[in-house]
Amino acid sequence: MKIKKFRYNPDTLNFEPVKFSKSLFVQNLFLYSVLGISGSFVIFWVMSHVFDTPEEVKLRQENALLETKYELLSKKTEQAFLVLEDLQQRDDNLYRAVFVAEPIPASIRNAGIGGIDRYENLSTFAYGKLVSKTEKKVDLLLRKLVVQSKSYDEITNLVKEKAEMMISVPAIQPVANKDLSRPAYGYGPRIDPVYKTPAYHHGMDYAAPIGTEVYATGNGTIEKCEFNTGGFGNMVQINHGFGYVTVYAHLNKWKVKPGQKVKRGELIGFVGNTGKSVGPHLHYEVHFKGQTLNPVYFYYNDLNAAEYEKLATMANNNGVAMD
């Protein structure tokens, strides 16, 4: 049985049957469709923006974990910078100072990385600023580590050179004089023993009998074995490297030849009285980069403090040299 619908008519004060209309049906259908679609859209928007899907929940958790890891990495990088800074301070103020090497310039230690575009590209990603900041720190840290590593390579080479230098620099007396019994005439202004005029004595004289053994005062290479017509007579000259040269003059004879390698304490000749000399003795000079130095400063391997003071006093009190 078909169900009829009635509508109250206020004009007639009666319930009248509702007549079916296709246009009304279409209108109602459209209205209900719009309401249904709108409701579905509202429900979809609420579900997508208010409530997370399981996949979104998982991604959000992973992002949070990744952010935490980057923050920890950033803090660890800061700690690594502090350790590196301490190493740099030791390098410049201790290691390089010991080996007389210039500190690494700040312009080299703090040089930038370059290529900032690759950091800017990261800003388009989630947490891009954090990732970019951390990557900059890591790159700078690696750059500084490379500089420090090269510095340590240089220090290693300086250690090797220093070891060689320590055995090459003149450091003993050229004649056996442990008991300081041999008269010594020092470096500086003196009276020329031949011309009796003021002169500058560029070496140190050791009075000793002819034939007394003369020794190389440091490792080096024989540069000269010759008779010097300028007053040194028979002489030997040794190049020790590192700017140091020693001269042994007035020899009776020598026991080496040019180009020969000698070691500290090795016999190179014998005391004589050749050239401009007023008696048997050895004239000994130390040169550094072309300038003569007082030989008394180079006996630290031979003498203790008291012996050094005694020899220095002896050399200064003798006003007349022997050549």
C-alpha positions, 0 to 999 in steps of 0.5 A: 500500500502506497503511503501518502504524505500530507501537509497542513494548509493554514488557509483551509485549516486542513491537512491536504495530500502532497502532490508528487513533483519531479522538479521537487524531487530533483531539487531535493536530490541535488540538495541532499547530494550537496549536503552529502558531498560537503559533509564528506569533505568536512569529515575528510579535512578533519581526519587528515588535519586533526588525526594522523594516519599510522604512516604519518605517526611513524614519520613524525616519530622518525623526524623527531628522532632525527632532529634529536640526533642532529642536535646531539651531533651538533653538541659533540661537534662543539666538544670536538672544537674545544679539544682541537682548540687545545691541540692548536694552543699546544702546537703554537705555544709549545711544540712549534716554540720548542723547535723555533717554528712560526705559529700557524697563521689564524687566516689558515686555521680559520679559513672558510669552506666555500660553496655556500650554495650547497648549504642553502639548498638544504633549507628547503627540507624539513629541519633544513636549518638544523641540518645546514648548521650541523653540516657547516660545523662538521665541514669546518672541523674537518678543515681544521683537522687537516690543517692540524694534521699537516702541522704535526707532519711538519713538527715530526720533520722538525724533530728529525732535523732537531736530532740531526742538528743536536749532533751537528752543532759544535758542542765540545772543545777542539782539543782534550782539555777536560782538566782545563790545564791548557792556556786559552786565549779568548774571543774579542778585542785583543793586542796583535802579538806580531804587530802589537796593535789593537785587533779583533780576535775572531776565535779562541786559541789553545796553547798546546804542544805540536802534535796534540790531537785536534777533534771535530766539534760536531758532525759535518763535512770537510770543506777545506784542507789547505795551507791558508796564506792569510795567516792561518797556515795549515787549516781545516774547515768543517761545514756542520749544516744548519748555518754552522761552520768551524775553522781549525788553524795553525795545524801541523798536519791534517788527517782528513780530506775535502768531502769527507764526513766526520763525526763529533770527537773524530780526529781531524789533525794535530796542533802545529805552529804554521802561518802567522803564529807566535807559538804552538797552538790551535786557533779555533773559530765558530761561524754561524750564517757568515758571522763569527761567534764566541766559541766558549758558548759552544762547549756545553757538551764538555763542561759543567757550569763551574768548568765553563765559568773557569774557562771563560774567565781564563780566556778573558784574562789573557789579553794577548792572542797567539796569532 
